[in-house]
Amino acid sequence: MSPRGRRPGGVDTRAAILDAARTEFADAGYDATSMRGIARRAEVDPALLHHYFGGKPQLFAAVMDIPVDPAALIGQVMQGPREELGSALVLIFLTVWDSPSGRERFQALIRSAVTHAEATRMLREFLVREIFGRILGQLYADGPAPTDVELRAGLAASQMVGLAMMRYIVEFPAVVQASRDELAGLVGPTIQRYLVP
């Protein structure tokens, strides 16, 4: 049962959670935002956040209009052979963003990140912690991780964001016209070197 005075689950509850999360992420950044804080701001039971979104990464993806569940993305990448991880990551990344709606969402996301310090910080923390940090965490779950694991996560993220900037924002002709497989073959080894030294 929801605590007294809380908004019951309903049609506008999901929107209230998204509004509260957007404000919390902007105020505190990705790392410092808690699901309980978002629930308090939205005046809902914290269980509703998990009901609608699953967890903080999925809620952030919904707030930023990222058309993919980060856990599902990581799962797809980690299913393949370890020696092809970099290429698989590039291929999946491009598959998500290459659709017309994906391209529009990415353009909006990057333009927001470039013009608003809060959006930049949220995106940076999300990429390093929830995408590349998790991939590296799974890669080295059974053995010692490189001592510079955060640097490697940041460098891998910089390659992916740079590629996306050239393909979707700057629209550099050769990068726009290249196939996903071609880009995965060219950029994948660099990502591989960062993630699997």
N, C-alpha and C positions, 0 to 999 in steps of 0.2 A: 504494500500500500504506500502511496506517495505521502511524504510529510505534509502536514497541514499548510495551506497557503501556496503549495506548489502547483504549477500548471499540469493538468492531466495530459496523458499522451493523446495526440489527435493530429488533425491535418496541419495546424500551424506550429506544432512542436518541433518538427524537423527544421523549419525555417528559423525558429527562435534559437535553436541550438547552433545553427550555422552563423547567425548574426552574432551570438555571444562568442563563438569560437573565433570569428574574424576579428573581433575587438580584442579578445585575450591574446591571440597570436600576435597582433599588431603591437599591443602594449608590452608584452613580456618576451616575445620571440618564441621560437618553436620549443627550445629546450626547457625554458622556465614555465611554460604553460602546462597546467595540469587539467585532467579531465574533471576533477572535482571543482576547480575554479570555474571552468566553463559551465558546468551544471548549476553552480551557484548563481552565476550571472544570468543564465537562461531561466532560472527558477524552475528547474526540473530535477527529478531524481537522477543521480549519476548513472543508474542502470539504463536509462533511456538513451544515453549517449552510446553505450555499447550495443543497445538494441538497433539503433538506426545506423551506426557507423562502424561498429566492431572495435575500434581502438583509435588512439591518437593519430597514427599515420594515415589511416583511412579518412578520419575527420579532416585532417589537414589537406589531403588530396581533394576532398569535396569543397573545402573553403577556397582553395586555389584553382578549382575547376580542372584538376588533373584527371584525365579520362582513364585512369588505371589504378588498380589497387596495388600499392607498393609491394605487399607481401606476395601477391600473385606474380608480379614482375620478377622479383628475386627468385621465386620458386622455379619459374621458367628458365631463367639464366643458369641456376644451379643444377638443373636436371641434365645438362649436357656435359660433355667431357671437359675436364679441368683445363686441358691445353687449348680449348676453343672458347673459353669464357669471354675473352675480350670481344671477339667477333660476334658471339651470341648476344652480348649486351648491346652492342651497336645496332645489330639487326632488330632486336626487340624494341629498342628505343625509337628507331626510325619508323617501325611499323605502327607504333602508337601515335606518333606525331604526323605521319605523312598524309593521313586522311584530311579532307578539307576542314572538317570541324576540329580535328586535332591540331592542324596548322594554326587556325584562328585562336584556339585556346593557348597554344604555346606563345604566339605573338603577344597576346594580352598578358600572359604571365611574365614574359621577359620584359616587356615595356613597363609593367608595374614594378618589377624588381630593379630596373635601371633608374626609374624616376622616384622611387620611394625607399628611404633607408630601412623602414620597417619590413617591407616586402623583400628587400635584399637579404636582410638578416634571417628572416624566416626561411627563405628558399635555400640559403647557404646551410643553415643548421639541418634542414630536412634532407638535403642531398648528402651531406657528409654523414649524418647519423643513420637515417632510415634507408638509404639506398646503398651507397658505397661502404659505409661503416658496417652494415649488416652483411653485405656480400663478403667483406674481408673477415668479419667475425665467423661466418660459416666456413670460409676457406681454411681458417686456422683454428677451428674448434678443437681439433685433435692434436695440434702441435704448436710449437712456438710461432708467434706472429712476428713479422718484421718490426724492428724497433721504431720505425718511422711510419707506422700504419696510418696515422691521421694525415700525414703529408701525402701518402700514396692515394688515399681516398679523395683528397682535395685535387690532386693532379688528374685523377681519372675523371672527376666531375668537371674539371676545367676543359678537358678534351671534348667531353660530350656536349657541354653547354656551348663551347666554341664552334663545334660542328653544327649544332642547331642554329646558332646565330647566323652562320654563313649560309645555311640552307633556307631558313624561314624568315629571317629579319633582313639581312643584307642582300639575300638572294643572289649570291655570287653564281653566275650562269653555269659554270662547270660543276659546281657542287649541287646545284638544283637539278641539273640534268642527269647526274650520276645515279645509277640504280642503287637500291639499298644494299644488294650483295656486293657491289663494287666498293661502296663506302665501308662496309663491314670488313672487307678484305684489306683495305688500305689503313683504316683507323684502328681496327681490332687489335693488331699486334702491339700498338702503342698502349692501348688500354690493358692488354694482357701483361705487358712488361711492368706496368704500375701495380696491378693487382696480384700477379703471381711472379715474383722476382726470380 
